[in-house]
Amino acid sequence: MAAPCVFWGAAVSYRLFLGGRVSLALRQGVWKAAAAELQVGTGEKILRLRHTTGVTAKKNVAALRRETYTVDFIKKQIEEFNIGKRHLANMMGEDPETFTQEDIDRAIAYLFPSGLFEKQARPIMKHPEQIFPKQRAIQWGEDGRPFHFLFYTGKQSYYSLMHEAYGKLLDVEKRQNQLQAKGLFSEKTKTKDLIGSRWLIKEELEEMLVEKLSDQDYAQFIRLLERLLTVECSAEEEEFVQRFRRSVTVQSRKQLIEPLQYDGQGMAFSTSEGKRKSAKAEAIVYEHGSGRIKVNGIDYLLYFPVTQDREQLMFPFHFLDRLGKHDVTCTVSGGGRSSQAGAIRLAMAKALCSFVTEEEVEWMRQAGLLTADPRVRERKKPGQEGARRKFTWKKR
Amino acid sequence: MLTRTSRLVPGARRLDPGRLLHTGSQAPQSLAAHLDNPAPDDSPRAVSRTSEKDPARHGEQHEGLHYNIPLQDMRTLFPHSLPPRFSMQVKTFSEACLMVRKPALELLHYLKNTNFAHPAVRYVLYGEKGTGKTLSLCHVIHFCAKQDWLILHVPDAHLWVKSCRGLLPSTYNKQRLDQPAEASIWLKNFKTTNERFLSQIKVQEKYVWNKRESTEKGSPLGEVVEQGITRVKNATDAVGVVLRELKGQSSLGGFRLLVAVDGVNALWGKTTLKREDKSLVAPEELALVHNLRKMVKNDWHGGTIVLTLSQTGSLFKPRKAYLPQELLGKEGFDALDPFIPILVSNYSPKEFESCIQYYLENSWLQHEKAHTEEGKKELLFLSNANPGQLERLCAHL
């Protein structure tokens, strides 16, 4: 570890730890601004400190990775945010008391219009908790003694959580044994409403605990919670387990269903549009028919001489088992033969949603019939022959 | 083909009343047998085939059914003149089965009731690509052969206007061009088809081929044909002579003449042939085309002219064109006017069902879903009941 020493420009007060292999002991110091990492060479050399004020030394990029924000700093940021929020509400002429985050977003988008494509590069104003990553406060006191009894396991939050959960499990089992001893034990199998919620994923758990976990740790934790669910437990244990479940929307997307229209003869029909690459299509599907499809006034057999395109048109009807039951008239423009077929397919599938039950709509969505294909032609880059193809590499 | 995605609704247990609809020309006891036990494979031969081998007796009740043409007849009637896909099918199934369809039945009805004293009537079969015009023509030719007509069959007129190698200036008329290869092939086929007539018909003029050879007046037509086949240089002229003789003599009533031309729009379209000086050849400058045009004029009697339009082999015509006006152009339309147009369209549901049955019988469809209702619906959708498309699709299954 013979890395060079780094000195930060601004007047910083830092504590230097002498002796020993001190690696990354910086978090323990008291830093005002972004800290630099001091890496001492091997051996027990004492470094000579040089205060270089005002001179910006060469930044060690590795050092900037772990910026620690002190608790005071975060608190100050929160105060500034709240004040700023009130100022913003005032500026926009709204009531500062009832100014929500959506209002803030709208106001910022209005005041600082940005043409950047990357949404995350645009100006944002959010609560500091969402901006600054969660960090752990100092885990030990002045005397160097850690606060938590499980500090030396390395993953104190995780093990404390496991300890807590297992404790609850033991309580429940003890209660059950007592009930059984008294004879009041009833074999009640509880059917919890587990549908519509899911366990926390590993990343979410890590975020909650501000600690790195391994896959085995995570699996162990989930197993323990599931075991807790199988036995009968009281309300507070339920609440404890529910903390680690997130709800999942059963139907992740509500498909917009076109309303039915009726033409002169009283036949119901439904219209919708579809796009694929640069082809745009509009399809009118009639409720009763014999499977005739007309594209731009031409029979689909003549318009699409290739079987593959006709198979694409067949897909929505075949999936819903409605081959030969509907008549379709469509117009299409742009694109090539394959993208026109895809655009018509999407338009027909969307139009069919109005004739079909909600369940079938969900099945169509899962089959991918109702999603517009996002693939477009990738641009050609300079220095390459195509989007991906490079020029022939010549050795000399 | 698309991998079949799992169906949303498992195949409904639908009864199959459709199967009972298709009865052949069998006796009523088989009908009773159908009604008694509607098992899926109850005498399938009754569904798509008929045993009526004589086209003269085909009627409305045979519509949609296949009838068998003996292979011997095929060799005489259609030497090298079937559409390639159909001849492959014949070879595969080792039997030639044509479906009896409405346009052909209509034509046969007209033919049975022609008055041979009137000038020859022209019938034009037209329709979209792959609907069965050529095979309807074959059906008519088979009928006429059974009735002992003389068949003048040009299998594909387009072959005469494109990619011919040896173009020679005509010996008869300096401005025209000869096509020895095509003419000799046609003469060979003509000879195979009409063997019997060649000795019966006598030529009515003397024809001098060159310094040493000539055909005397009164000699059988066979000699002219032989002359054309052996002396390839004179083949085109031989064809011209044959056509002229037949036209003249059919009015006398010794025989009845059927002129069947497939792809007649080639005669009035453009060619892709070039002379040595790279100038384009117009169709009327080809002797064969010129003579054939004279043949399809209705200034003779004692027979009929059945023509087919075809976009498939045509030159410089858009793919979607199928109407006579579009394919023949103004010149052709005027030349053929008046004619009786007969539209050949896609399969009706009954015919479609029959065709699928025929393929199933011959074990041509190997997909496990081919005999189910859903499979048939898929095929119907994908081919839109177009016979040509269906045949191509089934070739993959």
HADDOCK unambig.tbl for C-alpha pairs under 7 A between the chains (distance, minus, plus):
assign (segid A and resid 301 and name CA) (segid B and resid 384 and name CA) 6.55 0.50 0.50
assign (segid A and resid 302 and name CA) (segid B and resid 320 and name CA) 6.88 0.50 0.50
assign (segid A and resid 310 and name CA) (segid B and resid 382 and name CA) 5.98 0.50 0.50
assign (segid A and resid 311 and name CA) (segid B and resid 382 and name CA) 6.62 0.50 0.50
assign (segid A and resid 319 and name CA) (segid B and resid 7 and name CA) 5.65 0.50 0.50
assign (segid A and resid 319 and name CA) (segid B and resid 8 and name CA) 5.77 0.50 0.50
assign (segid A and resid 320 and name CA) (segid B and resid 8 and name CA) 6.01 0.50 0.50
assign (segid A and resid 321 and name CA) (segid B and resid 9 and name CA) 6.85 0.50 0.50
assign (segid A and resid 323 and name CA) (segid B and resid 377 and name CA) 6.54 0.50 0.50
